[in-house]
C-alpha cells in the first residue's frame, strides 16, 4: 500500500487534490480502528465488487503460446 506523505502541488504552488479529493466508484467507510485490528473495508468492498462483476463479464481463459526455441551461437 502506498500513502502520500506530502500533498502534491502544481508548478504554481497549488495543491492538486489536497482537501478536494476525487469521487471513488464505490464509497467505503474505512475507520482507522478497524484497520488497526486487521480489517480492511476498502479491500473487502473491492473483492465483493470483483466477485459481482466476474459472472457478468467473464474473461476468456488465455492459452500459453509456443515456447521460444533456444538459439545456438557458434
N, C-alpha and C positions, 0 to 999 in steps of 0.2 A: 504494500500500500504506500502511496505517496501522498504526503500532505504538505501544502505550501507553508514555508516558514515565514516568508515575507510576501506582502502584496505585490502584484505585478503592475508596472506602470508604463505608460506610453512615453515617447520621447519628450512630450510636452509636460510630463510630470503628473499626469492624472492617472488615478487608479483605473485599471481596466475592468475588473469585476468586483473589487472590494466594495462591500456594502450594498451591492445590487444583486449579484449572483445571476444564475440562469435558471430557467424553468426546466426541471427534470421531467422525463417521460412519466415517471411514477414517483409521487411524493411519499417519502417514508420517514417516520419519526424514528430517529436512532439515538436514544438517550445515552449519554456518556456512561451512566451507571451500568446499563445493560452491557455495553461494550467491555467495561471493566470486569464484568462477571463472565465474559467469554461469548456473549451473544453478538450477533451482527445482523440487525434488522434489514439493512440495505442488501447484504448478501442473500439473506433469506428471501427477500422480495424479488431479487434478480433471478434466483433459482426457480421460484414459483412462476415467474413470468416466462422463463425459458421452457419450463415443463408444459405450460399452457400453449406456447407457440409451436412447440415441436410437432404435435399432431396436426396442427393447422397448416404448417409449412414445412413438411418433411424434406430433408436433404437426401439426395440420391447418394448411395454409397460410392466411394471412389475406388477404382481398381489401380493397384500399383502398376507402373509402366515397366518396360523391359529394363533389366539391369544393364548398366553400362559395360561394354566389353573392355577388358583390360588392353592396354596399349603396350606393345613391346618396343622398347627403344634399343637400337643396335649401336 
